[in-house]
Amino acid sequence: MEAKDGSFSFDFRGTYTAVNPPTELAYTLGDNRKVSIQFVANGDETTVIEQFEAEQTNPVDMQRVGWQAILDNFAAYAVRTHRS
């Protein structure tokens, strides 16, 4: 993954362990941390619940902000794509 301005980047690898459309994705990252994502339908909206195992290098709050930014960008993309 890389910042749009190229100021930083990092490798992000993993293996899907569950793919159950349209309700669940789960994967294991390259360092064996687990991530699970649930998609909960609620009328015309979908709630996305993501759980992740924090790594030990950076503060958990910083990691949470990063994961939230990824979800926010995905939500903006989904809304743009849906309206097209």
mmCIF file as gemmi writes it, N, C-alpha and C atoms, coordinates in Angstrom:
data_model
loop_
_atom_site.group_PDB
_atom_site.id
_atom_site.type_symbol
_atom_site.label_atom_id
_atom_site.label_alt_id
_atom_site.label_comp_id
_atom_site.label_asym_id
_atom_site.label_entity_id
_atom_site.label_seq_id
_atom_site.pdbx_PDB_ins_code
_atom_site.Cartn_x
_atom_site.Cartn_y
_atom_site.Cartn_z
_atom_site.occupancy
_atom_site.B_iso_or_equiv
_atom_site.pdbx_formal_charge
_atom_site.auth_seq_id
_atom_site.auth_asym_id
_atom_site.pdbx_PDB_model_num
ATOM 1 N N . MET Axp A 1 ? 0.852 -1.161 0 1 0 ? 1 A 1
ATOM 2 C CA . MET Axp A 1 ? 0 0 0 1 0 ? 1 A 1
ATOM 3 C C . MET Axp A 1 ? 0.897 1.222 0 1 0 ? 1 A 1
ATOM 4 N N . GLU Axp A 2 ? 0.392 2.29 -0.618 1 0 ? 2 A 1
ATOM 5 C CA . GLU Axp A 2 ? 1.185 3.507 -0.713 1 0 ? 2 A 1
ATOM 6 C C . GLU Axp A 2 ? 0.29 4.727 -0.594 1 0 ? 2 A 1
ATOM 7 N N . ALA Axp A 3 ? 0.806 5.759 0.055 1 0 ? 3 A 1
ATOM 8 C CA . ALA Axp A 3 ? 0.096 7.033 0.132 1 0 ? 3 A 1
ATOM 9 C C . ALA Axp A 3 ? -0.029 7.612 -1.271 1 0 ? 3 A 1
ATOM 10 N N . LYS Axp A 4 ? -1.129 8.315 -1.538 1 0 ? 4 A 1
ATOM 11 C CA . LYS Axp A 4 ? -1.333 8.91 -2.866 1 0 ? 4 A 1
ATOM 12 C C . LYS Axp A 4 ? -0.181 9.819 -3.266 1 0 ? 4 A 1
ATOM 13 N N . ASP Axp A 5 ? 0.38 10.531 -2.296 1 0 ? 5 A 1
ATOM 14 C CA . ASP Axp A 5 ? 1.473 11.449 -2.619 1 0 ? 5 A 1
ATOM 15 C C . ASP Axp A 5 ? 2.833 10.75 -2.646 1 0 ? 5 A 1
ATOM 16 N N . GLY Axp A 6 ? 2.855 9.43 -2.421 1 0 ? 6 A 1
ATOM 17 C CA . GLY Axp A 6 ? 4.096 8.669 -2.469 1 0 ? 6 A 1
ATOM 18 C C . GLY Axp A 6 ? 5.002 8.863 -1.271 1 0 ? 6 A 1
ATOM 19 N N . SER Axp A 7 ? 4.501 9.517 -0.224 1 0 ? 7 A 1
ATOM 20 C CA . SER Axp A 7 ? 5.345 9.834 0.928 1 0 ? 7 A 1
ATOM 21 C C . SER Axp A 7 ? 5.719 8.614 1.765 1 0 ? 7 A 1
ATOM 22 N N . PHE Axp A 8 ? 4.928 7.554 1.686 1 0 ? 8 A 1
ATOM 23 C CA . PHE Axp A 8 ? 5.28 6.324 2.4 1 0 ? 8 A 1
ATOM 24 C C . PHE Axp A 8 ? 4.536 5.155 1.769 1 0 ? 8 A 1
ATOM 25 N N . SER Axp A 9 ? 5.074 3.972 2.029 1 0 ? 9 A 1
ATOM 26 C CA . SER Axp A 9 ? 4.423 2.761 1.52 1 0 ? 9 A 1
ATOM 27 C C . SER Axp A 9 ? 4.828 1.588 2.393 1 0 ? 9 A 1
ATOM 28 N N . PHE Axp A 10 ? 4.072 0.493 2.254 1 0 ? 10 A 1
ATOM 29 C CA . PHE Axp A 10 ? 4.402 -0.718 2.991 1 0 ? 10 A 1
ATOM 30 C C . PHE Axp A 10 ? 3.762 -1.905 2.28 1 0 ? 10 A 1
ATOM 31 N N . ASP Axp A 11 ? 4.343 -3.072 2.482 1 0 ? 11 A 1
ATOM 32 C CA . ASP Axp A 11 ? 3.789 -4.295 1.915 1 0 ? 11 A 1
ATOM 33 C C . ASP Axp A 11 ? 2.586 -4.726 2.738 1 0 ? 11 A 1
ATOM 34 N N . PHE Axp A 12 ? 1.584 -5.233 2.057 1 0 ? 12 A 1
ATOM 35 C CA . PHE Axp A 12 ? 0.357 -5.666 2.723 1 0 ? 12 A 1
ATOM 36 C C . PHE Axp A 12 ? -0.058 -6.955 2.04 1 0 ? 12 A 1
ATOM 37 N N . ARG Axp A 13 ? 0.252 -8.067 2.661 1 0 ? 13 A 1
ATOM 38 C CA . ARG Axp A 13 ? -0.048 -9.372 2.08 1 0 ? 13 A 1
ATOM 39 C C . ARG Axp A 13 ? -0.898 -10.183 3.036 1 0 ? 13 A 1
ATOM 40 N N . GLY Axp A 14 ? -1.661 -11.087 2.462 1 0 ? 14 A 1
ATOM 41 C CA . GLY Axp A 14 ? -2.473 -11.95 3.295 1 0 ? 14 A 1
ATOM 42 C C . GLY Axp A 14 ? -3.095 -13.064 2.478 1 0 ? 14 A 1
ATOM 43 N N . THR Axp A 15 ? -3.754 -13.963 3.183 1 0 ? 15 A 1
ATOM 44 C CA . THR Axp A 15 ? -4.434 -15.09 2.559 1 0 ? 15 A 1
ATOM 45 C C . THR Axp A 15 ? -5.865 -15.124 3.074 1 0 ? 15 A 1
ATOM 46 N N . TYR Axp A 16 ? -6.81 -15.128 2.141 1 0 ? 16 A 1
ATOM 47 C CA . TYR Axp A 16 ? -8.208 -15.215 2.549 1 0 ? 16 A 1
ATOM 48 C C . TYR Axp A 16 ? -8.47 -16.558 3.219 1 0 ? 16 A 1
ATOM 49 N N . THR Axp A 17 ? -9.166 -16.512 4.336 1 0 ? 17 A 1
ATOM 50 C CA . THR Axp A 17 ? -9.523 -17.734 5.053 1 0 ? 17 A 1
ATOM 51 C C . THR Axp A 17 ? -11.024 -17.982 5.033 1 0 ? 17 A 1
ATOM 52 N N . ALA Axp A 18 ? -11.798 -16.947 4.686 1 0 ? 18 A 1
ATOM 53 C CA . ALA Axp A 18 ? -13.252 -17.093 4.539 1 0 ? 18 A 1
ATOM 54 C C . ALA Axp A 18 ? -13.736 -16.058 3.532 1 0 ? 18 A 1
ATOM 55 N N . VAL Axp A 19 ? -14.491 -16.521 2.569 1 0 ? 19 A 1
ATOM 56 C CA . VAL Axp A 19 ? -15.131 -15.641 1.588 1 0 ? 19 A 1
ATOM 57 C C . VAL Axp A 19 ? -16.558 -16.134 1.468 1 0 ? 19 A 1
ATOM 58 N N . ASN Axp A 20 ? -17.467 -15.438 2.13 1 0 ? 20 A 1
ATOM 59 C CA . ASN Axp A 20 ? -18.87 -15.847 2.169 1 0 ? 20 A 1
ATOM 60 C C . ASN Axp A 20 ? -19.759 -14.674 1.766 1 0 ? 20 A 1
ATOM 61 N N . PRO Axp A 21 ? -19.835 -14.403 0.446 1 0 ? 21 A 1
ATOM 62 C CA . PRO Axp A 21 ? -20.661 -13.288 -0.015 1 0 ? 21 A 1
ATOM 63 C C . PRO Axp A 21 ? -22.115 -13.507 0.362 1 0 ? 21 A 1
ATOM 64 N N . PRO Axp A 22 ? -22.819 -12.516 0.729 1 0 ? 22 A 1
ATOM 65 C CA . PRO Axp A 22 ? -22.387 -11.119 0.871 1 0 ? 22 A 1
ATOM 66 C C . PRO Axp A 22 ? -22.13 -10.722 2.323 1 0 ? 22 A 1
ATOM 67 N N . THR Axp A 23 ? -21.829 -11.667 3.189 1 0 ? 23 A 1
ATOM 68 C CA . THR Axp A 23 ? -21.801 -11.347 4.617 1 0 ? 23 A 1
ATOM 69 C C . THR Axp A 23 ? -20.438 -11.347 5.296 1 0 ? 23 A 1
ATOM 70 N N . GLU Axp A 24 ? -19.437 -12.003 4.724 1 0 ? 24 A 1
ATOM 71 C CA . GLU Axp A 24 ? -18.2 -12.161 5.486 1 0 ? 24 A 1
ATOM 72 C C . GLU Axp A 24 ? -16.971 -12.291 4.604 1 0 ? 24 A 1
ATOM 73 N N . LEU Axp A 25 ? -15.897 -11.65 5.054 1 0 ? 25 A 1
ATOM 74 C CA . LEU Axp A 25 ? -14.548 -11.858 4.536 1 0 ? 25 A 1
ATOM 75 C C . LEU Axp A 25 ? -13.637 -12.024 5.743 1 0 ? 25 A 1
ATOM 76 N N . ALA Axp A 26 ? -12.677 -12.899 5.637 1 0 ? 26 A 1
ATOM 77 C CA . ALA Axp A 26 ? -11.675 -13.035 6.695 1 0 ? 26 A 1
ATOM 78 C C . ALA Axp A 26 ? -10.357 -13.388 6.022 1 0 ? 26 A 1
ATOM 79 N N . TYR Axp A 27 ? -9.284 -12.92 6.623 1 0 ? 27 A 1
ATOM 80 C CA . TYR Axp A 27 ? -7.979 -13.244 6.078 1 0 ? 27 A 1
ATOM 81 C C . TYR Axp A 27 ? -6.925 -13.212 7.164 1 0 ? 27 A 1
ATOM 82 N N . THR Axp A 28 ? -5.798 -13.842 6.855 1 0 ? 28 A 1
ATOM 83 C CA . THR Axp A 28 ? -4.641 -13.849 7.73 1 0 ? 28 A 1
ATOM 84 C C . THR Axp A 28 ? -3.548 -13.057 7.031 1 0 ? 28 A 1
ATOM 85 N N . LEU Axp A 29 ? -3.008 -12.066 7.719 1 0 ? 29 A 1
ATOM 86 C CA . LEU Axp A 29 ? -1.941 -11.246 7.158 1 0 ? 29 A 1
ATOM 87 C C . LEU Axp A 29 ? -0.634 -12.028 7.125 1 0 ? 29 A 1
ATOM 88 N N . GLY Axp A 30 ? 0.331 -11.489 6.401 1 0 ? 30 A 1
ATOM 89 C CA . GLY Axp A 30 ? 1.623 -12.148 6.254 1 0 ? 30 A 1
ATOM 90 C C . GLY Axp A 30 ? 2.33 -12.43 7.562 1 0 ? 30 A 1
ATOM 91 N N . ASP Axp A 31 ? 2.02 -11.652 8.607 1 0 ? 31 A 1
ATOM 92 C CA . ASP Axp A 31 ? 2.651 -11.882 9.915 1 0 ? 31 A 1
ATOM 93 C C . ASP Axp A 31 ? 1.746 -12.694 10.848 1 0 ? 31 A 1
ATOM 94 N N . ASN Axp A 32 ? 0.745 -13.358 10.275 1 0 ? 32 A 1
ATOM 95 C CA . ASN Axp A 32 ? -0.186 -14.261 10.97 1 0 ? 32 A 1
ATOM 96 C C . ASN Axp A 32 ? -1.251 -13.572 11.815 1 0 ? 32 A 1
ATOM 97 N N . ARG Axp A 33 ? -1.374 -12.245 11.712 1 0 ? 33 A 1
ATOM 98 C CA . ARG Axp A 33 ? -2.488 -11.583 12.402 1 0 ? 33 A 1
ATOM 99 C C . ARG Axp A 33 ? -3.767 -11.831 11.621 1 0 ? 33 A 1
ATOM 100 N N . LYS Axp A 34 ? -4.879 -11.924 12.344 1 0 ? 34 A 1
ATOM 101 C CA . LYS Axp A 34 ? -6.184 -12.235 11.74 1 0 ? 34 A 1
ATOM 102 C C . LYS Axp A 34 ? -7.022 -10.969 11.586 1 0 ? 34 A 1
ATOM 103 N N . VAL Axp A 35 ? -7.789 -10.933 10.498 1 0 ? 35 A 1
ATOM 104 C CA . VAL Axp A 35 ? -8.727 -9.846 10.229 1 0 ? 35 A 1
ATOM 105 C C . VAL Axp A 35 ? -10.043 -10.483 9.802 1 0 ? 35 A 1
ATOM 106 N N . SER Axp A 36 ? -11.149 -9.984 10.357 1 0 ? 36 A 1
ATOM 107 C CA . SER Axp A 36 ? -12.458 -10.454 9.908 1 0 ? 36 A 1
ATOM 108 C C . SER Axp A 36 ? -13.339 -9.243 9.637 1 0 ? 36 A 1
ATOM 109 N N . ILE Axp A 37 ? -14.144 -9.355 8.596 1 0 ? 37 A 1
ATOM 110 C CA . ILE Axp A 37 ? -15.035 -8.277 8.193 1 0 ? 37 A 1
ATOM 111 C C . ILE Axp A 37 ? -16.425 -8.86 7.995 1 0 ? 37 A 1
ATOM 112 N N . GLN Axp A 38 ? -17.382 -8.259 8.666 1 0 ? 38 A 1
ATOM 113 C CA . GLN Axp A 38 ? -18.785 -8.661 8.546 1 0 ? 38 A 1
ATOM 114 C C . GLN Axp A 38 ? -19.546 -7.541 7.845 1 0 ? 38 A 1
ATOM 115 N N . PHE Axp A 39 ? -20.439 -7.908 6.938 1 0 ? 39 A 1
ATOM 116 C CA . PHE Axp A 39 ? -21.306 -6.969 6.237 1 0 ? 39 A 1
ATOM 117 C C . PHE Axp A 39 ? -22.732 -7.259 6.688 1 0 ? 39 A 1
ATOM 118 N N . VAL Axp A 40 ? -23.332 -6.295 7.378 1 0 ? 40 A 1
ATOM 119 C CA . VAL Axp A 40 ? -24.663 -6.495 7.95 1 0 ? 40 A 1
ATOM 120 C C . VAL Axp A 40 ? -25.653 -5.599 7.211 1 0 ? 40 A 1
ATOM 121 N N . ALA Axp A 41 ? -26.587 -6.226 6.488 1 0 ? 41 A 1
ATOM 122 C CA . ALA Axp A 41 ? -27.599 -5.477 5.746 1 0 ? 41 A 1
ATOM 123 C C . ALA Axp A 41 ? -28.573 -4.822 6.704 1 0 ? 41 A 1
ATOM 124 N N . ASN Axp A 42 ? -28.911 -3.572 6.382 1 0 ? 42 A 1
ATOM 125 C CA . ASN Axp A 42 ? -29.861 -2.818 7.196 1 0 ? 42 A 1
ATOM 126 C C . ASN Axp A 42 ? -30.665 -1.93 6.243 1 0 ? 42 A 1
ATOM 127 N N . GLY Axp A 43 ? -31.671 -2.512 5.594 1 0 ? 43 A 1
ATOM 128 C CA . GLY Axp A 43 ? -32.445 -1.771 4.606 1 0 ? 43 A 1
ATOM 129 C C . GLY Axp A 43 ? -31.585 -1.42 3.416 1 0 ? 43 A 1
ATOM 130 N N . ASP Axp A 44 ? -31.517 -0.124 3.092 1 0 ? 44 A 1
ATOM 131 C CA . ASP Axp A 44 ? -30.706 0.341 1.961 1 0 ? 44 A 1
ATOM 132 C C . ASP Axp A 44 ? -29.252 0.6 2.339 1 0 ? 44 A 1
ATOM 133 N N . GLU Axp A 45 ? -28.888 0.302 3.566 1 0 ? 45 A 1
ATOM 134 C CA . GLU Axp A 45 ? -27.534 0.542 4.037 1 0 ? 45 A 1
ATOM 135 C C . GLU Axp A 45 ? -26.888 -0.765 4.475 1 0 ? 45 A 1
ATOM 136 N N . THR Axp A 46 ? -25.58 -0.736 4.563 1 0 ? 46 A 1
ATOM 137 C CA . THR Axp A 46 ? -24.823 -1.885 5.055 1 0 ? 46 A 1
ATOM 138 C C . THR Axp A 46 ? -23.861 -1.412 6.127 1 0 ? 46 A 1
ATOM 139 N N . THR Axp A 47 ? -23.874 -2.075 7.252 1 0 ? 47 A 1
ATOM 140 C CA . THR Axp A 47 ? -22.912 -1.8 8.318 1 0 ? 47 A 1
ATOM 141 C C . THR Axp A 47 ? -21.725 -2.732 8.117 1 0 ? 47 A 1
ATOM 142 N N . VAL Axp A 48 ? -20.532 -2.17 8.155 1 0 ? 48 A 1
ATOM 143 C CA . VAL Axp A 48 ? -19.304 -2.952 8.011 1 0 ? 48 A 1
ATOM 144 C C . VAL Axp A 48 ? -18.628 -3.013 9.372 1 0 ? 48 A 1
ATOM 145 N N . ILE Axp A 49 ? -18.407 -4.219 9.856 1 0 ? 49 A 1
ATOM 146 C CA . ILE Axp A 49 ? -17.755 -4.429 11.153 1 0 ? 49 A 1
ATOM 147 C C . ILE Axp A 49 ? -16.433 -5.138 10.89 1 0 ? 49 A 1
ATOM 148 N N . GLU Axp A 50 ? -15.356 -4.466 11.221 1 0 ? 50 A 1
ATOM 149 C CA . GLU Axp A 50 ? -14.032 -5.029 10.977 1 0 ? 50 A 1
ATOM 150 C C . GLU Axp A 50 ? -13.325 -5.238 12.303 1 0 ? 50 A 1
ATOM 151 N N . GLN Axp A 51 ? -12.77 -6.407 12.486 1 0 ? 51 A 1
ATOM 152 C CA . GLN Axp A 51 ? -11.981 -6.721 13.671 1 0 ? 51 A 1
ATOM 153 C C . GLN Axp A 51 ? -10.599 -7.137 13.203 1 0 ? 51 A 1
ATOM 154 N N . PHE Axp A 52 ? -9.576 -6.65 13.882 1 0 ? 52 A 1
ATOM 155 C CA . PHE Axp A 52 ? -8.21 -6.978 13.497 1 0 ? 52 A 1
ATOM 156 C C . PHE Axp A 52 ? -7.35 -7.19 14.729 1 0 ? 52 A 1
ATOM 157 N N . GLU Axp A 53 ? -6.361 -8.024 14.58 1 0 ? 53 A 1
ATOM 158 C CA . GLU Axp A 53 ? -5.365 -8.201 15.627 1 0 ? 53 A 1
ATOM 159 C C . GLU Axp A 53 ? -4.301 -7.132 15.418 1 0 ? 53 A 1
ATOM 160 N N . ALA Axp A 54 ? -4.056 -6.334 16.426 1 0 ? 54 A 1
ATOM 161 C CA . ALA Axp A 54 ? -3.082 -5.248 16.325 1 0 ? 54 A 1
ATOM 162 C C . ALA Axp A 54 ? -1.663 -5.813 16.259 1 0 ? 54 A 1
ATOM 163 N N . GLU Axp A 55 ? -0.812 -5.087 15.538 1 0 ? 55 A 1
ATOM 164 C CA . GLU Axp A 55 ? 0.603 -5.451 15.546 1 0 ? 55 A 1
ATOM 165 C C . GLU Axp A 55 ? 1.253 -4.784 16.751 1 0 ? 55 A 1
ATOM 166 N N . GLN Axp A 56 ? 2.482 -5.131 17.045 1 0 ? 56 A 1
ATOM 167 C CA . GLN Axp A 56 ? 3.122 -4.694 18.278 1 0 ? 56 A 1
ATOM 168 C C . GLN Axp A 56 ? 4.015 -3.463 18.123 1 0 ? 56 A 1
ATOM 169 N N . THR Axp A 57 ? 4.182 -2.952 16.902 1 0 ? 57 A 1
ATOM 170 C CA . THR Axp A 57 ? 5.102 -1.84 16.671 1 0 ? 57 A 1
ATOM 171 C C . THR Axp A 57 ? 4.467 -0.486 16.936 1 0 ? 57 A 1
ATOM 172 N N . ASN Axp A 58 ? 3.24 -0.29 16.475 1 0 ? 58 A 1
ATOM 173 C CA . ASN Axp A 58 ? 2.561 1.005 16.574 1 0 ? 58 A 1
ATOM 174 C C . ASN Axp A 58 ? 1.434 0.948 17.598 1 0 ? 58 A 1
ATOM 175 N N . PRO Axp A 59 ? 1.089 2.104 18.192 1 0 ? 59 A 1
ATOM 176 C CA . PRO Axp A 59 ? 0.001 2.141 19.169 1 0 ? 59 A 1
ATOM 177 C C . PRO Axp A 59 ? -1.321 1.676 18.542 1 0 ? 59 A 1
ATOM 178 N N . VAL Axp A 60 ? -2.134 0.993 19.322 1 0 ? 60 A 1
ATOM 179 C CA . VAL Axp A 60 ? -3.411 0.457 18.83 1 0 ? 60 A 1
ATOM 180 C C . VAL Axp A 60 ? -4.297 1.573 18.291 1 0 ? 60 A 1
ATOM 181 N N . ASP Axp A 61 ? -4.346 2.724 18.97 1 0 ? 61 A 1
ATOM 182 C CA . ASP Axp A 61 ? -5.189 3.821 18.489 1 0 ? 61 A 1
ATOM 183 C C . ASP Axp A 61 ? -4.752 4.293 17.107 1 0 ? 61 A 1
ATOM 184 N N . MET Axp A 62 ? -3.463 4.342 16.871 1 0 ? 62 A 1
ATOM 185 C CA . MET Axp A 62 ? -2.948 4.74 15.558 1 0 ? 62 A 1
ATOM 186 C C . MET Axp A 62 ? -3.361 3.723 14.494 1 0 ? 62 A 1
ATOM 187 N N . GLN Axp A 63 ? -3.286 2.446 14.838 1 0 ? 63 A 1
ATOM 188 C CA . GLN Axp A 63 ? -3.7 1.401 13.906 1 0 ? 63 A 1
ATOM 189 C C . GLN Axp A 63 ? -5.193 1.5 13.617 1 0 ? 63 A 1
ATOM 190 N N . ARG Axp A 64 ? -5.983 1.748 14.652 1 0 ? 64 A 1
ATOM 191 C CA . ARG Axp A 64 ? -7.432 1.869 14.488 1 0 ? 64 A 1
ATOM 192 C C . ARG Axp A 64 ? -7.769 3.017 13.524 1 0 ? 64 A 1
ATOM 193 N N . VAL Axp A 65 ? -7.068 4.131 13.663 1 0 ? 65 A 1
ATOM 194 C CA . VAL Axp A 65 ? -7.28 5.273 12.767 1 0 ? 65 A 1
ATOM 195 C C . VAL Axp A 65 ? -6.942 4.878 11.326 1 0 ? 65 A 1
ATOM 196 N N . GLY Axp A 66 ? -5.867 4.14 11.143 1 0 ? 66 A 1
ATOM 197 C CA . GLY Axp A 66 ? -5.484 3.694 9.804 1 0 ? 66 A 1
ATOM 198 C C . GLY Axp A 66 ? -6.515 2.773 9.182 1 0 ? 66 A 1
ATOM 199 N N . TRP Axp A 67 ? -6.987 1.783 9.946 1 0 ? 67 A 1
ATOM 200 C CA . TRP Axp A 67 ? -8.018 0.87 9.439 1 0 ? 67 A 1
ATOM 201 C C . TRP Axp A 67 ? -9.303 1.637 9.123 1 0 ? 67 A 1
ATOM 202 N N . GLN Axp A 68 ? -9.653 2.623 9.977 1 0 ? 68 A 1
ATOM 203 C CA . GLN Axp A 68 ? -10.86 3.415 9.742 1 0 ? 68 A 1
ATOM 204 C C . GLN Axp A 68 ? -10.726 4.233 8.467 1 0 ? 68 A 1
ATOM 205 N N . ALA Axp A 69 ? -9.549 4.771 8.21 1 0 ? 69 A 1
ATOM 206 C CA . ALA Axp A 69 ? -9.323 5.545 6.987 1 0 ? 69 A 1
ATOM 207 C C . ALA Axp A 69 ? -9.527 4.67 5.75 1 0 ? 69 A 1
ATOM 208 N N . ILE Axp A 70 ? -9.07 3.433 5.813 1 0 ? 70 A 1
ATOM 209 C CA . ILE Axp A 70 ? -9.278 2.5 4.698 1 0 ? 70 A 1
ATOM 210 C C . ILE Axp A 70 ? -10.77 2.267 4.49 1 0 ? 70 A 1
ATOM 211 N N . LEU Axp A 71 ? -11.504 2.036 5.573 1 0 ? 71 A 1
ATOM 212 C CA . LEU Axp A 71 ? -12.956 1.833 5.462 1 0 ? 71 A 1
ATOM 213 C C . LEU Axp A 71 ? -13.659 3.082 4.934 1 0 ? 71 A 1
ATOM 214 N N . ASP Axp A 72 ? -13.244 4.259 5.393 1 0 ? 72 A 1
ATOM 215 C CA . ASP Axp A 72 ? -13.853 5.502 4.917 1 0 ? 72 A 1
ATOM 216 C C . ASP Axp A 72 ? -13.629 5.682 3.413 1 0 ? 72 A 1
ATOM 217 N N . ASN Axp A 73 ? -12.422 5.383 2.942 1 0 ? 73 A 1
ATOM 218 C CA . ASN Axp A 73 ? -12.141 5.478 1.507 1 0 ? 73 A 1
ATOM 219 C C . ASN Axp A 73 ? -12.96 4.465 0.714 1 0 ? 73 A 1
ATOM 220 N N . PHE Axp A 74 ? -13.109 3.266 1.253 1 0 ? 74 A 1
ATOM 221 C CA . PHE Axp A 74 ? -13.939 2.258 0.596 1 0 ? 74 A 1
ATOM 222 C C . PHE Axp A 74 ? -15.394 2.719 0.525 1 0 ? 74 A 1
ATOM 223 N N . ALA Axp A 75 ? -15.909 3.293 1.611 1 0 ? 75 A 1
ATOM 224 C CA . ALA Axp A 75 ? -17.294 3.776 1.633 1 0 ? 75 A 1
ATOM 225 C C . ALA Axp A 75 ? -17.498 4.866 0.589 1 0 ? 75 A 1
ATOM 226 N N . ALA Axp A 76 ? -16.566 5.801 0.495 1 0 ? 76 A 1
ATOM 227 C CA . ALA Axp A 76 ? -16.679 6.868 -0.501 1 0 ? 76 A 1
ATOM 228 C C . ALA Axp A 76 ? -16.66 6.291 -1.909 1 0 ? 76 A 1
ATOM 229 N N . TYR Axp A 77 ? -15.79 5.333 -2.167 1 0 ? 77 A 1
ATOM 230 C CA . TYR Axp A 77 ? -15.73 4.67 -3.469 1 0 ? 77 A 1
ATOM 231 C C . TYR Axp A 77 ? -17.042 3.953 -3.775 1 0 ? 77 A 1
ATOM 232 N N . ALA Axp A 78 ? -17.568 3.222 -2.798 1 0 ? 78 A 1
ATOM 233 C CA . ALA Axp A 78 ? -18.805 2.463 -3.011 1 0 ? 78 A 1
ATOM 234 C C . ALA Axp A 78 ? -19.968 3.391 -3.327 1 0 ? 78 A 1
ATOM 235 N N . VAL Axp A 79 ? -20.045 4.513 -2.649 1 0 ? 79 A 1
ATOM 236 C CA . VAL Axp A 79 ? -21.133 5.463 -2.896 1 0 ? 79 A 1
ATOM 237 C C . VAL Axp A 79 ? -20.986 6.048 -4.299 1 0 ? 79 A 1
ATOM 238 N N . ARG Axp A 80 ? -19.779 6.451 -4.685 1 0 ? 80 A 1
ATOM 239 C CA . ARG Axp A 80 ? -19.553 6.999 -6.042 1 0 ? 80 A 1
ATOM 240 C C . ARG Axp A 80 ? -19.913 5.968 -7.098 1 0 ? 80 A 1
ATOM 241 N N . THR Axp A 81 ? -19.49 4.731 -6.9 1 0 ? 81 A 1
ATOM 242 C CA . THR Axp A 81 ? -19.722 3.67 -7.88 1 0 ? 81 A 1
ATOM 243 C C . THR Axp A 81 ? -21.21 3.337 -7.972 1 0 ? 81 A 1
ATOM 244 N N . HIS Axp A 82 ? -21.879 3.318 -6.844 1 0 ? 82 A 1
ATOM 245 C CA . HIS Axp A 82 ? -23.304 2.981 -6.826 1 0 ? 82 A 1
ATOM 246 C C . HIS Axp A 82 ? -24.144 4.032 -7.528 1 0 ? 82 A 1
ATOM 247 N N . ARG Axp A 83 ? -23.746 5.29 -7.438 1 0 ? 83 A 1
ATOM 248 C CA . ARG Axp A 83 ? -24.493 6.38 -8.054 1 0 ? 83 A 1
ATOM 249 C C . ARG Axp A 83 ? -24.236 6.494 -9.534 1 0 ? 83 A 1
ATOM 250 N N . SER Axp A 84 ? -23.169 5.886 -10.032 1 0 ? 84 A 1
ATOM 251 C CA . SER Axp A 84 ? -22.811 6.01 -11.458 1 0 ? 84 A 1
ATOM 252 C C . SER Axp A 84 ? -23.761 5.281 -12.352 1 0 ? 84 A 1
